[in-house]
Amino acid sequence: MRFKIFFLFFLVSFVSCKNSKKPTLIASVSNNETSIDLQKQIDDCEHQLEIAVPKLTDLTKHPRLIDADKTAWKEVTNNKLIWTSGFYPGILWYAYDVTGNERWKNEAIKRTEVFEDFKNITEHHDIGFMMFPAYGNGYKIGGKKEYKDILLTSAKSLASRFNSNVGTIRSWSNKMHPRWKQHITIIDNMLNLELLFWASKHSNDSKFYDIAVKHAETTMKNHFRKDLTSWHVIEYDSINGNVLNRHTKQGFADDSRWSRGQAWGVYGYTMVYKETKDKKFLDFAQKITDKYLDLLPEDMVPAWDFDVQSNPKEEKDASAAAVVASALLDLSTFVESKEDQERYYNAAIKMLKSLGSENYSAVGKADSFLLHSTGAKSLGHEIDVALIYADYYYIEALSRLKNLEAKK
């Protein structure tokens, strides 16, 4: 490969933690374009958790955002309709993964198991976001095999929203969003498919796999414009499956290119290829990824909508960058050509470098990992804030990079 990766392990000392001991890892990942100190960015995350976790003691709530003029997390009730509850325990599981510190495992268990009842949610598609970062990572990273039945029940709840006439999982109910009258599917829903793929492998029930693949195929057909950018919302006729309307609820306009929507697509189709090994999904993942990369500014962090990006006053969305950085690290291992491997890997490194820089890091400023995300400016909220899911995909990316470099 044209770039060199220097990954040096020094067993300098064992750092004593309250519940664990771990070796100090000094790591540098570099090429001719950029470099990151991976261990520093991991240490920064742990430092932020050491500040935030003692403040987050109410198990009936979870951290959602930090406003631009605040330093501490705003917590919201663990309500069945709030899609972000799984990200905080997911962050703790990844913190345990990258540090080996038992403290984070214990915190993750405590924060995961408070919403076991959410496994029966059938009101919306977000059960995947809510359960898999928490229980899925607990099963995979924490070895909590007792979570299997909870995850399988969650997958059954999600699968119950599949409409075979349409070929997708219904995202929202009409009561939640009365603007749309029939079957609604949003691009975000692609990430919930991971729960179904997991359930298929751990139950030997192919219906989960079949639903996930059909949803991905239908979304690939209907959700993307000719220029390979994504709409946010597709309204289908629930009987014949015809497309009735295409919208973008959280972007600048219905026909604009909402950056996190494109990020969900990049992550979603990379994951679908990972689970299916069907080359059509890899080809499509590359196409929409290349489009996303072509639209990025120099610092690799997009504005909240690509159609307003030329205005420097428009807010950034670090959450989109974190989602794509994590996806690119996987994608770089799936593509065949060395050129594409390097290109996607280098792009991920540059994104992580930017996110860990003074411009986006919350170290010394707030309790999160990252600043400058935008949830839904078009709806008038979560504008230029810290967001819990930005932190989740950021630490997931750091975990993926650490594991990738360890293999090399």
C-alpha positions in Angstrom: 0.0 0.0 0.0 1.2 3.5 -0.7 0.9 4.6 2.9 2.7 3.3 5.9 1.0 2.5 9.1 3.0 2.6 12.3 1.3 0.8 15.1 3.7 0.6 18.1 2.7 -1.2 21.3 4.6 -0.3 24.5 3.9 -2.3 27.6 5.2 0.6 29.7 3.1 -0.1 32.8 -0.1 -1.4 33.9 -2.4 1.4 34.8 -4.5 0.6 37.9 -8.2 1.3 37.7 -10.7 0.8 40.3 -11.9 -2.4 38.8 -9.3 -3.3 36.2 -5.7 -3.1 34.9 -4.8 -2.4 31.3 -1.6 -1.8 29.4 -0.8 1.6 28.1 -1.0 1.6 24.3 0.8 4.2 22.3 -0.5 4.2 18.8 0.0 6.2 15.7 -1.8 5.6 12.4 -0.3 7.7 9.6 0.0 8.2 5.9 1.2 10.9 3.6 -2.0 13.0 4.1 -2.8 12.9 7.7 -2.2 11.0 11.0 -4.0 10.4 14.2 -2.9 9.5 17.7 -5.5 6.8 18.1 -4.7 6.2 21.8 -5.1 9.9 22.6 -8.5 10.0 21.0 -9.5 6.9 23.0 -8.1 8.4 26.2 -10.0 11.6 25.5 -13.2 9.6 25.3 -12.5 7.8 28.6 -11.6 11.2 30.2 -15.0 12.6 29.1 -16.8 9.6 30.5 -15.0 10.0 33.8 -16.5 13.5 34.0 -20.0 12.7 32.7 -20.9 9.3 34.2 -20.9 10.4 37.8 -23.5 13.0 36.9 -25.8 10.6 35.1 -27.3 8.6 38.0 -31.0 8.6 37.1 -31.6 5.2 35.5 -35.0 6.3 34.3 -33.4 8.8 31.9 -30.6 8.9 29.3 -28.4 11.7 27.9 -29.6 13.1 24.6 -27.9 16.4 23.9 -25.8 19.3 25.2 -26.9 22.7 24.1 -24.2 25.1 22.7 -24.3 27.2 25.9 -24.2 24.3 28.3 -21.6 21.8 29.5 -23.7 18.9 30.9 -25.9 16.4 29.2 -29.6 17.2 28.9 -31.4 13.9 29.9 -34.7 12.7 28.6 -37.0 10.0 30.0 -36.5 6.4 28.7 -39.8 6.6 26.8 -40.7 4.0 24.3 -41.2 6.6 21.6 -37.7 8.2 22.1 -35.3 6.5 19.7 -32.0 7.5 21.3 -32.1 5.5 24.5 -29.7 2.7 23.3 -26.8 4.9 22.4 -25.5 5.7 25.9 -25.2 2.1 27.0 -23.7 1.4 23.6 -21.1 4.0 24.2 -20.2 2.4 27.5 -19.9 -1.1 25.9 -17.5 0.4 23.3 -15.6 2.2 26.1 -15.1 -1.2 27.8 -14.0 -2.6 24.4 -11.3 0.0 23.7 -10.0 0.4 27.3 -10.6 -2.9 29.0 -11.7 -1.0 32.0 -14.3 -3.1 33.9 -15.9 0.1 35.3 -17.4 0.8 31.9 -18.7 -2.8 31.5 -20.4 -2.5 34.9 -21.9 0.8 33.9 -23.0 -0.6 30.6 -24.8 -3.5 32.2 -26.6 -1.1 34.6 -27.7 1.3 31.8 -28.6 -1.5 29.3 -30.9 -3.6 31.5 -33.2 -0.7 32.6 -35.2 -1.0 29.4 -35.6 -4.7 28.8 -39.4 -4.1 28.3 -38.6 -2.1 25.1 -38.2 -5.5 23.4 -41.9 -5.5 22.8 -42.1 -2.1 21.0 -44.2 -2.4 17.8 -45.2 1.2 17.5 -42.2 2.3 15.3 -39.1 1.0 13.7 -36.6 2.6 16.1 -36.5 -0.6 18.3 -33.4 -1.5 16.3 -31.6 1.8 17.3 -32.8 1.4 20.9 -31.9 -2.3 21.5 -29.0 -3.3 19.3 -26.4 -0.7 20.5 -27.2 -1.7 24.0 -28.1 -5.4 24.1 -26.3 -6.3 20.8 -23.0 -4.8 22.0 -23.6 -6.3 25.4 -23.9 -9.8 23.8 -20.9 -9.2 21.4 -18.5 -7.2 23.6 -19.6 -8.0 27.1 -20.3 -11.7 26.5 -23.8 -11.3 28.0 -25.3 -14.4 26.3 -28.5 -14.0 28.4 -29.3 -11.1 26.2 -30.1 -13.4 23.3 -33.8 -13.9 23.9 -34.3 -10.2 24.5 -32.7 -9.4 21.1 -34.7 -12.1 19.3 -37.9 -10.8 20.8 -36.9 -7.3 19.7 -36.3 -8.6 16.2 -39.7 -10.2 16.1 -41.2 -6.8 17.2 -39.4 -5.0 14.4 -40.3 -7.7 11.8 -44.0 -7.2 12.6 -43.9 -3.9 10.9 -42.8 -5.4 7.6 -45.4 -4.9 4.8 -44.9 -7.5 2.0 -47.0 -5.5 -0.4 -44.5 -2.6 -0.2 -41.4 -4.6 0.6 -40.2 -2.4 3.5 -40.5 -2.1 7.2 -42.9 0.7 8.1 -41.0 3.4 10.0 -43.6 5.8 11.5 -47.3 5.6 12.4 -49.8 8.1 11.1 -50.5 9.3 14.6 -46.8 10.2 15.0 -46.6 12.0 11.7 -50.1 12.8 10.3 -48.6 14.5 7.2 -48.2 11.1 5.6 -51.3 8.9 5.4 -50.0 5.5 4.4 -46.9 3.4 4.6 -43.8 5.5 5.5 -40.2 4.4 5.3 -37.3 6.6 6.1 -33.6 6.1 5.1 -32.6 5.8 8.8 -34.5 2.5 8.9 -31.6 0.9 7.0 -29.6 0.7 10.3 -32.3 -1.3 12.0 -31.7 -4.1 9.6 -28.6 -5.1 11.6 -30.9 -6.4 14.4 -32.7 -8.6 11.9 -29.5 -10.1 10.4 -28.3 -10.8 13.9 -31.6 -12.6 14.7 -31.4 -14.7 11.6 -27.9 -15.9 12.5 -28.8 -16.7 16.1 -32.2 -18.2 15.5 -31.8 -20.1 12.2 -35.0 -18.3 11.1 -34.5 -17.1 7.6 -37.5 -14.8 7.7 -35.5 -12.1 9.5 -32.8 -12.3 6.8 -35.4 -12.2 4.0 -37.1 -9.2 5.4 -33.9 -7.3 5.8 -32.8 -8.0 2.3 -36.1 -7.1 0.8 -36.2 -3.9 2.7 -32.7 -3.0 1.4 -33.6 -3.9 -2.2 -36.8 -1.8 -2.1 -35.0 1.2 -0.5 -32.2 1.0 -3.0 -34.8 1.1 -5.8 -36.9 4.0 -4.5 -35.0 6.1 -2.0 -32.2 7.5 -4.2 -32.1 10.1 -6.9 -30.3 9.7 -10.2 -27.4 11.6 -8.7 -27.2 9.0 -5.9 -28.3 11.3 -3.1 -31.1 10.2 -0.8 -34.5 11.4 0.1 -35.4 11.1 3.8 -39.0 9.9 3.6 -40.8 7.7 1.1 -44.6 7.4 1.3 -45.9 4.1 -0.2 -49.4 3.0 -1.1 -49.8 0.3 1.6 -51.8 -1.9 -0.7 -50.0 -1.9 -4.1 -46.6 -0.6 -3.0 -46.5 2.3 -5.4 -44.5 5.4 -4.3 -46.9 8.2 -3.5 -44.5 10.9 -2.3 -40.9 11.6 -1.6 -39.9 14.1 1.2 -37.0 15.2 3.4 -38.3 16.0 6.8 -35.1 16.9 8.5 -33.3 18.5 5.6 -33.4 22.0 4.1 -36.2 21.1 1.7 -38.0 18.1 0.3 -35.6 17.9 -2.6 -32.4 18.8 -0.8 -29.6 16.6 0.2 -29.7 16.0 3.9 -26.2 15.0 4.9 -27.1 12.6 7.7 -29.6 10.9 5.5 -26.8 10.2 3.0 -24.7 9.0 5.9 -27.4 6.5 7.0 -27.3 5.1 3.5 -23.6 4.7 3.4 -23.5 2.9 6.8 -26.6 0.9 6.0 -25.6 -0.6 2.7 -22.0 -1.2 3.9 -23.6 -3.2 6.7 -26.0 -5.1 4.4 -23.1 -6.2 2.2 -21.2 -7.3 5.4 -24.1 -9.5 6.3 -25.1 -10.8 2.9 -21.9 -10.7 0.8 -24.2 -9.9 -2.1 -22.0 -7.8 -4.5 -24.9 -5.6 -5.7 -25.0 -4.1 -2.2 -21.3 -3.5 -2.2 -21.5 -1.8 -5.6 -24.3 0.4 -4.4 -22.5 1.2 -1.1 -19.5 2.4 -3.0 -21.6 4.5 -5.4 -23.4 6.4 -2.6 -20.2 6.6 -0.5 -18.3 8.2 -3.4 -21.1 10.7 -3.9 -21.0 11.6 -0.2 -17.2 12.0 -0.3 -17.5 14.2 -3.4 -19.8 16.6 -1.5 -17.6 17.0 1.5 -15.9 20.2 2.5 -12.1 20.3 3.3 -12.5 19.4 6.9 -14.5 16.2 6.0 -17.5 17.3 8.3 -20.5 18.3 6.3 -23.1 21.0 6.9 -26.4 19.7 8.1 -27.6 19.7 4.5 -25.4 19.6 1.5 -27.6 22.2 -0.3 -26.7 24.9 2.2 -23.0 24.0 2.6 -21.7 26.9 0.6 -22.9 29.3 3.3 -20.3 29.3 6.1 -22.9 30.4 8.6 -24.8 27.1 8.3 -24.3 24.6 11.1 -22.2 21.5 10.8 -23.3 17.9 11.5 -20.5 16.0 13.2 -22.9 13.1 13.7 -23.0 12.5 9.9 -19.2 12.5 9.9 -19.0 10.0 12.8 -21.5 7.6 11.1 -19.6 7.6 7.8 -16.1 7.3 9.4 -17.3 4.1 11.1 -18.8 2.8 7.9 -15.7 3.6 5.8 -13.4 1.5 8.1 -15.6 -1.5 7.3 -16.0 -0.6 3.6 -12.2 -0.4 3.2 -11.9 -4.0 4.1 -14.6 -5.2 1.7 -13.6 -3.6 -1.5 -11.2 -5.6 -3.8 -8.9 -2.9 -5.3 -6.0 -1.6 -3.3 -6.8 1.9 -4.5 -10.3 1.8 -3.1 -9.1 0.2 0.1 -6.6 3.1 0.6 -9.1 5.7 -0.5 -11.8 4.7 2.0 -9.4 4.1 4.8 -7.6 7.4 4.3 -11.0 9.2 4.2 -12.0 7.6 7.5 -8.7 8.6 9.1 -9.1 12.2 7.9 -12.6 12.3 9.3 -11.5 11.0 12.7 -8.6 13.4 12.7 -11.0 16.3 12.2 -13.5 15.1 14.8 -10.8 14.7 17.4 -9.4 18.1 16.7 -9.9 21.3 18.6 -12.6 22.3 16.2 -15.0 19.4 17.1 -13.6 17.8 20.3 -15.6 18.6 23.5 -12.6 18.1 25.8 -12.4 21.0 28.2 -15.6 22.4 26.8 -18.5 20.0 27.6 -19.1 16.5 28.8 -19.6 14.8 25.4 -16.9 13.5 23.0 -17.9 15.8 20.1 -19.5 19.2 19.5 -21.3 20.7 16.5 -23.9 18.2 15.5 -27.3 19.2 14.1 -30.3 17.0 14.7 -33.2 18.7 13.0 -32.7 22.3 12.1 -35.7 22.4 9.8 -37.8 21.5 12.8 -36.1 24.2 14.9 -34.3 22.0 17.5 -31.0 20.3 18.2 -29.0 23.0 16.2 -25.3 23.1 16.8 -25.3 20.8 19.8 -23.6 17.7 21.1 -25.7 14.6 20.3 -25.5 11.2 22.0 -25.5 9.3 18.7 -22.6 11.3 17.3 -20.6 10.1 20.3 -21.7 6.6 19.8 -20.6 6.3 16.2 -17.4 8.1 17.0 -16.3 5.7 19.6 -17.5 2.8 17.4 -15.2 4.1 14.7 -12.3 4.3 17.1 -13.0 0.7 18.2 -13.1 -0.5 14.6 -9.9 1.3 13.8 -8.2 -0.2 16.9 -9.3 -3.7 15.9 -8.4 -3.2 12.3 -4.9 -2.1 13.1 -4.4 -4.9 15.6 -5.2 -7.4 12.8 -2.6 -5.7 10.6 
